[in-house]
Amino acid sequence: MSDYRDRLDDIEQFVERTEGKVYPRRIFLGMCAVLGLAPIGARLKPAMADQSELVLVNWGGDAIRGMKNAWVDPYLKKYPDRKVAIDGTGPSTSRIRLMVQSGKVTWDVMDRNLHTALELGPEGMLEKMDYSIIDKSKVRPEHAVEWGIGNYIYAMVLTYNTKKWGGEVPTSWKDVWDFKKFPGKRAFRREPDGVLEAALMADGVPFDKIYPIDMKRALDMHKKMKEHAIYYNVIADGQNAFRNGEAHLGQLLNTRAWPLKQDTKGLCDWTWNQGISWGACWMVPKGAAGGKAIWEFINSTLEPEGQAQLLKTNGYGPVNPEASKLLDAEWNAINPGDPANYAKMLPGGIAWYAKNATTARQELIDALSS
């Protein structure tokens, strides 16, 4: 039943994102192929495009403009005879599987996360990274795996209202679980990654003992939290809960905490301390047709200049630590990839989530519903 619902969601998203728009032919046909749709049934006219172009797939919105400016334009300046098209419809796991299994692979480079690379790679869904071309020394060791390499860093961070407690603010997850010292509503995402780790840190588990996650211990902590918290599904809802004063402390993505601080003129703020950092990554679907150009493009995105530019455009942290040297103190203050900030955080356990994400998500939902 879940596969059926996923398919309906994919088709609804396809119609919403394509109706009345013009796409390069290769992207359009690929979008149809992964959903099993006949192109004639869609009300749009795909533009003809060079079949040799690279197709980069991300999650749309501001990420299209940000990646174009930071990565695609510099790459095309270096290789003026090449072409890159950006497909913002999102490389969901179901679409990747459908595309590869159908043998009609039209994507070349996909923006996902490292634990997805460790999940899909062993299934034969992904190409192995060509580290004879990609210089993995440009990223931290935890951001280079067999089927993916980091492209930016994001984090789940402790976010709080600066005026709620007479000038005192929470600085650790233990404080967030201290309902007497810091009364008020908490906000957490209804997803395991970051939420489970925060609970274990609040219960005194050190960084080096977080993984493998003790699910019972983490869920028991969230059962204590339930009556004091809002558990949001959509990330924007968590941001709005802080903005509207519905929540006073809890967890947000750093890319939401930063604009929240700006929007509230400093009423809301966050700390990198005990944040949980995650590496987004480039993955390549098995059977991608772009050849050597794929690896050359990926390698080019690791240069510090483009990495620094992406932070300024989208708030995504540079995965290359050298990018911090190109940023002033004001920008590095919001940079999860800055060495000083990164050292305060727990690197997310991608190997654990590759094996346990689905089960952990359901167990968290069940615990919050009981």
Secondary structure, DSSP 8 states (H G I E B T S, - for coil): -HHHHHHHHHHHHHHHHHTT---BHHHHHHHHHHHT--GGGSSS--B---TTSEEEE---THHHHHHIIIIIHHHHHHSTT--EEEE-S---HHHHHHHHHHT-----EEEEEHHHHHHHGGGT-B----TTTS-GGGS-GGGEETTEEEEEEEEEEEEEESSTBTTB---SHHHHT-TTTS-S-EEEESSSTTHHHHHHHHTT--GGG-SS--HHHHHHHHHHHGGGEEEESSHHHHHHHHHTTS--EEEEEHHHHHHHHHHTTTSEEEEEEEEEEEEEEEE-BTT-S-THHHHHHHHHTTSHHHHHHHHHHH--B-SSGGGGGGS-HHHHTT-TTSHHHHTTSEE--HHHHHHHHHHHHHHHHHHHH-
